[in-house]
Amino acid sequence: MCAAFLCSCGKKGPVVPLEAKLPAAPAQVSLSQRGSALLLAWDIPALNQDGSELKNLKRFDIYRIDYDPETGCPECRNPQYLLQQIDVALYQRGQRNSKRIYMWDHFVEAGSGYRYRIVPVTAKEQSGADATIHRPCFPAAPPPAELNTRTSDRQVVLTWDAPVVEGEVHGTLVGYNIYRCKQGEYFGPRPLNREPVSDTTYEDLNLANNTTYRYTVRSVVKQGEFIFESDALPAVTATPAPPL
């Protein structure tokens, strides 16, 4: 009786629902424009919504809608068109067990906006919390030209010519992003430089001598609040070496 009395007289409040043992939403979601394509990226969640370790993540389902940046309301509609499915294990085998996923969308048009919804799915086909992001797509900015290299001991110096950027069409030139990989590899999604390079020269230091590297450069342009990159220049190679 005492126990029942104590329970019945306890302080009452709103019922707090238990959090689901389903994947948490992808984090650090980003959407950038490179040339005439969009690059969607996000971190693979490590936990379920209840804080437990996520062990049965199978894939991500990526949905998309398009909208008119001038009159559309991208938040008003939830993306329902299934654009792509990414198998997590398969992706990580090809990307050195990366904890971040990058997905290119080449089927976009300048003047339109695009909203994406990323849904984690378990091996039991259960959907976790989703994440959404959107942005407009602009006419591709012109790339720089005439990329050249000069090598020395553990060093490569890159030089290029500035592009002609038409402000009304492309916006304002902010600078350049430089990408590097080793011969036989693909360029990664992240540039060497943390901030856009304002000059048309870049020194890449502390390299391995007698190793061949590939380089490319993209213009960085700002249109209103949005920053985007041009297409990449054709890659050039360089092999630093000590003086004879």
Order of alpha helices (4+ residues) and beta strands (2+ residues): alpha-beta-beta-beta-beta-alpha-beta-beta-beta-beta-beta-alpha-beta-beta-beta-beta-beta
